């Protein structure tokens, strides 16, 4: 479906759910059990996601400004 294409695109489209949690799910499939985060919340497996840069960028965007520009990488890391 269209939403699946958006989730797997890796792009952050305005007015659509953010892809960061889904991308993290593919990166850390032994810790991130789904795109919505409900199972991770239930089983306490979202700790690494909450520490990640992806978590900061996991927000709905209503702007054409790229999320990476809104939430730049932490220069200290």
PAFI-95897 format. One record per atom (N, C-alpha, C, CB): residue in three letters; atom name; residue number from 0; x, y, z. Coordinates in steps of 0.02 Angstrom, whole numbers, always signed. Glycine has a CB too. Layout:
<nodes>
ALA,CA,NUM,X,Y,Z
...
</nodes>
This chain:
<nodes>
UNK,N,0,+42,-59,+0
UNK,CA,0,+0,+0,+0
UNK,C,0,+44,+62,+0
UNK,CB,0,-48,+0,+61
UNK,N,1,+12,+119,-6
UNK,CA,1,+47,+182,-9
UNK,C,1,+87,+196,+55
UNK,CB,1,-2,+239,-22
UNK,N,2,+57,+182,+113
UNK,CA,2,+91,+193,+177
UNK,C,2,+153,+149,+183
UNK,CB,2,+44,+180,+235
UNK,N,3,+150,+88,+159
UNK,CA,3,+207,+43,+160
UNK,C,3,+264,+71,+118
UNK,CB,3,+188,-27,+135
UNK,N,4,+248,+98,+60
UNK,CA,4,+299,+129,+18
UNK,C,4,+331,+189,+53
UNK,CB,4,+268,+152,-48
UNK,N,5,+290,+228,+87
UNK,CA,5,+317,+286,+123
UNK,C,5,+362,+263,+180
UNK,CB,5,+259,+330,+151
UNK,N,6,+340,+213,+219
UNK,CA,6,+380,+188,+276
UNK,C,6,+447,+159,+253
UNK,CB,6,+342,+135,+314
UNK,N,7,+448,+126,+197
UNK,CA,7,+510,+94,+173
UNK,C,7,+553,+141,+130
UNK,CB,7,+494,+32,+134
UNK,N,8,+528,+200,+116
UNK,CA,8,+567,+246,+75
UNK,C,8,+625,+277,+113
UNK,CB,8,+521,+302,+48
UNK,N,9,+617,+283,+179
UNK,CA,9,+669,+315,+219
UNK,C,9,+664,+391,+219
UNK,CB,9,+736,+294,+195
UNK,N,10,+615,+417,+183
UNK,CA,10,+606,+490,+181
UNK,C,10,+552,+511,+230
UNK,CB,10,+588,+512,+110
UNK,N,11,+559,+571,+254
UNK,CA,11,+513,+600,+302
UNK,C,11,+466,+647,+264
UNK,CB,11,+550,+638,+360
UNK,N,12,+408,+622,+245
UNK,CA,12,+360,+662,+206
UNK,C,12,+315,+701,+252
UNK,CB,12,+319,+617,+160
UNK,N,13,+300,+764,+234
UNK,CA,13,+253,+803,+274
UNK,C,13,+185,+769,+277
UNK,CB,13,+246,+874,+246
UNK,N,14,+153,+772,+335
UNK,CA,14,+85,+747,+347
UNK,C,14,+79,+670,+347
UNK,CB,14,+40,+774,+295
UNK,N,15,+136,+635,+349
UNK,CA,15,+135,+561,+353
UNK,C,15,+174,+539,+414
UNK,CB,15,+164,+529,+288
UNK,N,16,+160,+480,+440
UNK,CA,16,+198,+455,+498
UNK,C,16,+273,+454,+483
UNK,CB,16,+173,+385,+518
UNK,N,17,+313,+470,+533
UNK,CA,17,+386,+471,+522
UNK,C,17,+415,+401,+512
UNK,CB,17,+420,+505,+581
UNK,N,18,+466,+394,+470
UNK,CA,18,+494,+328,+456
UNK,C,18,+550,+306,+504
UNK,CB,18,+521,+327,+386
UNK,N,19,+570,+350,+551
UNK,CA,19,+628,+334,+593
UNK,C,19,+620,+271,+634
UNK,CB,19,+642,+392,+639
UNK,N,20,+563,+261,+666
UNK,CA,20,+553,+201,+706
UNK,C,20,+555,+139,+662
UNK,CB,20,+486,+204,+745
UNK,N,21,+525,+144,+603
UNK,CA,21,+525,+87,+557
UNK,C,21,+595,+72,+532
UNK,CB,21,+478,+101,+498
UNK,N,22,+634,+124,+517
UNK,CA,22,+703,+113,+495
UNK,C,22,+744,+81,+551
UNK,CB,22,+735,+180,+474
UNK,N,23,+733,+104,+613
UNK,CA,23,+768,+75,+670
UNK,C,23,+748,+2,+679
UNK,CB,23,+753,+116,+735
UNK,N,24,+685,-13,+665
UNK,CA,24,+661,-82,+669
UNK,C,24,+701,-127,+621
UNK,CB,24,+585,-85,+651
UNK,N,25,+716,-103,+562
UNK,CA,25,+756,-143,+515
UNK,C,25,+829,-146,+535
UNK,CB,25,+749,-114,+444
UNK,N,26,+853,-94,+568
UNK,CA,26,+922,-92,+590
UNK,C,26,+934,-136,+651
UNK,CB,26,+942,-20,+606
UNK,N,27,+888,-135,+698
UNK,CA,27,+894,-172,+762
UNK,C,27,+834,-218,+771
UNK,CB,27,+902,-123,+822
UNK,N,28,+825,-265,+727
UNK,CA,28,+765,-306,+730
UNK,C,28,+760,-351,+791
UNK,CB,28,+761,-349,+668
UNK,N,29,+816,-360,+827
UNK,CA,29,+814,-400,+888
UNK,C,29,+791,-358,+948
UNK,CB,29,+883,-430,+902
UNK,N,30,+782,-293,+939
UNK,CA,30,+759,-250,+993
UNK,C,30,+696,-211,+974
UNK,CB,30,+813,-201,+1012
UNK,N,31,+687,-196,+912
UNK,CA,31,+631,-156,+890
UNK,C,31,+583,-202,+853
UNK,CB,31,+655,-98,+844
UNK,N,32,+526,-216,+886
UNK,CA,32,+482,-268,+861
UNK,C,32,+425,-244,+817
UNK,CB,32,+453,-305,+918
UNK,N,33,+422,-181,+803
UNK,CA,33,+369,-158,+759
UNK,C,33,+376,-85,+742
UNK,CB,33,+302,-171,+790
UNK,N,34,+339,-63,+693
UNK,CA,34,+344,+6,+670
UNK,C,34,+309,+55,+717
UNK,CB,34,+316,+12,+600
UNK,N,35,+261,+32,+754
UNK,CA,35,+222,+77,+797
UNK,C,35,+251,+86,+867
UNK,CB,35,+152,+53,+803
UNK,N,36,+290,+38,+890
UNK,CA,36,+321,+44,+956
UNK,C,36,+281,+15,+1013
UNK,CB,36,+334,+114,+970
UNK,N,37,+220,-8,+1001
UNK,CA,37,+179,-34,+1055
UNK,C,37,+211,-96,+1087
UNK,CB,37,+110,-52,+1028
UNK,N,38,+234,-143,+1046
UNK,CA,38,+265,-203,+1074
UNK,C,38,+330,-187,+1110
UNK,CB,38,+278,-255,+1019
UNK,N,39,+367,-139,+1086
UNK,CA,39,+428,-119,+1119
UNK,C,39,+413,-87,+1187
UNK,CB,39,+468,-70,+1075
UNK,N,40,+362,-46,+1190
UNK,CA,40,+341,-17,+1253
UNK,C,40,+319,-71,+1302
UNK,CB,40,+283,+34,+1242
UNK,N,41,+281,-118,+1277
UNK,CA,41,+254,-172,+1319
UNK,C,41,+310,-216,+1347
UNK,CB,41,+206,-215,+1278
UNK,N,42,+361,-230,+1307
UNK,CA,42,+415,-276,+1327
UNK,C,42,+478,-240,+1350
UNK,CB,42,+432,-322,+1270
UNK,N,43,+478,-173,+1351
UNK,CA,43,+535,-136,+1374
UNK,C,43,+596,-140,+1329
UNK,CB,43,+555,-159,+1441
UNK,N,44,+585,-147,+1264
UNK,CA,44,+641,-155,+1217
UNK,C,44,+654,-91,+1176
UNK,CB,44,+627,-213,+1170
UNK,N,45,+626,-35,+1197
UNK,CA,45,+636,+26,+1158
UNK,C,45,+689,+72,+1188
UNK,CB,45,+571,+64,+1151
UNK,N,46,+726,+49,+1237
UNK,CA,46,+776,+91,+1271
UNK,C,46,+830,+116,+1222
UNK,CB,46,+810,+52,+1327
UNK,N,47,+855,+72,+1179
UNK,CA,47,+907,+93,+1131
UNK,C,47,+879,+143,+1081
UNK,CB,47,+936,+32,+1095
UNK,N,48,+817,+133,+1060
UNK,CA,48,+786,+181,+1013
UNK,C,48,+780,+249,+1046
UNK,CB,48,+717,+156,+990
UNK,N,49,+761,+251,+1109
UNK,CA,49,+754,+316,+1144
UNK,C,49,+821,+352,+1153
UNK,CB,49,+721,+305,+1211
UNK,N,50,+876,+315,+1151
UNK,CA,50,+942,+346,+1157
UNK,C,50,+969,+369,+1089
UNK,CB,50,+991,+297,+1189
UNK,N,51,+936,+349,+1036
UNK,CA,51,+963,+361,+969
UNK,C,51,+943,+429,+940
UNK,CB,51,+939,+306,+922
UNK,N,52,+981,+449,+890
UNK,CA,52,+965,+509,+853
UNK,C,52,+898,+502,+816
UNK,CB,52,+1022,+526,+803
UNK,N,53,+882,+442,+796
UNK,CA,53,+819,+428,+762
UNK,C,53,+760,+446,+806
UNK,CB,53,+815,+355,+741
UNK,N,54,+766,+436,+870
UNK,CA,54,+711,+452,+917
UNK,C,54,+696,+527,+916
UNK,CB,54,+728,+428,+988
UNK,N,55,+749,+568,+915
UNK,CA,55,+739,+640,+913
UNK,C,55,+703,+662,+849
UNK,CB,55,+806,+677,+919
UNK,N,56,+716,+626,+796
UNK,CA,56,+686,+643,+731
UNK,C,56,+621,+607,+718
UNK,CB,56,+735,+628,+676
UNK,N,57,+598,+567,+764
UNK,CA,57,+537,+528,+755
UNK,C,57,+476,+571,+773
UNK,CB,57,+539,+464,+799
UNK,N,58,+462,+621,+732
UNK,CA,58,+407,+666,+745
UNK,C,58,+370,+680,+679
UNK,CB,58,+432,+733,+777
UNK,N,59,+308,+697,+685
UNK,CA,59,+269,+715,+626
UNK,C,59,+294,+782,+601
UNK,CB,59,+193,+717,+642
UNK,N,60,+300,+788,+537
UNK,CA,60,+322,+851,+506
UNK,C,60,+265,+881,+466
UNK,CB,60,+385,+839,+462
UNK,N,61,+255,+944,+476
UNK,CA,61,+205,+980,+437
UNK,C,61,+238,+1036,+397
UNK,CB,61,+149,+1009,+483
UNK,N,62,+301,+1024,+381
UNK,CA,62,+342,+1074,+347
UNK,C,62,+380,+1040,+289
UNK,CB,62,+391,+1108,+396
UNK,N,63,+402,+1080,+243
UNK,CA,63,+444,+1054,+188
UNK,C,63,+518,+1056,+206
UNK,CB,63,+431,+1094,+124
UNK,N,64,+534,+1082,+265
UNK,CA,64,+603,+1083,+289
UNK,C,64,+622,+1012,+309
UNK,CB,64,+613,+1133,+349
UNK,N,65,+678,+985,+285
UNK,CA,65,+698,+917,+303
UNK,C,65,+707,+910,+379
UNK,CB,65,+763,+898,+267
UNK,N,66,+686,+854,+406
UNK,CA,66,+690,+842,+478
UNK,C,66,+763,+842,+500
UNK,CB,66,+657,+775,+495
UNK,N,67,+808,+820,+457
UNK,CA,67,+880,+822,+475
UNK,C,67,+904,+893,+484
UNK,CB,67,+922,+786,+421
UNK,N,68,+872,+941,+452
UNK,CA,68,+889,+1012,+463
UNK,C,68,+856,+1038,+527
UNK,CB,68,+868,+1054,+403
UNK,N,69,+796,+1014,+542
UNK,CA,69,+762,+1035,+603
UNK,C,69,+796,+1007,+665
UNK,CB,69,+689,+1014,+601
UNK,N,70,+820,+945,+660
UNK,CA,70,+853,+911,+715
UNK,C,70,+921,+885,+690
UNK,CB,70,+809,+851,+742
UNK,N,71,+971,+929,+687
UNK,CA,71,+1036,+908,+661
UNK,C,71,+1071,+858,+707
UNK,CB,71,+1081,+968,+651
UNK,N,72,+1120,+823,+680
UNK,CA,72,+1159,+775,+719
UNK,C,72,+1195,+811,+775
UNK,CB,72,+1210,+738,+674
UNK,N,73,+1202,+776,+831
UNK,CA,73,+1238,+803,+888
UNK,C,73,+1312,+805,+872
UNK,CB,73,+1224,+759,+952
UNK,N,74,+1342,+864,+870
UNK,CA,74,+1413,+869,+851
UNK,C,74,+1460,+838,+903
UNK,CB,74,+1432,+941,+841
UNK,N,75,+1437,+825,+963
UNK,CA,75,+1479,+797,+1016
UNK,C,75,+1492,+723,+1005
UNK,CB,75,+1446,+807,+1083
UNK,N,76,+1450,+690,+965
UNK,CA,76,+1458,+617,+955
UNK,C,76,+1505,+602,+899
UNK,CB,76,+1390,+585,+941
</nodes>
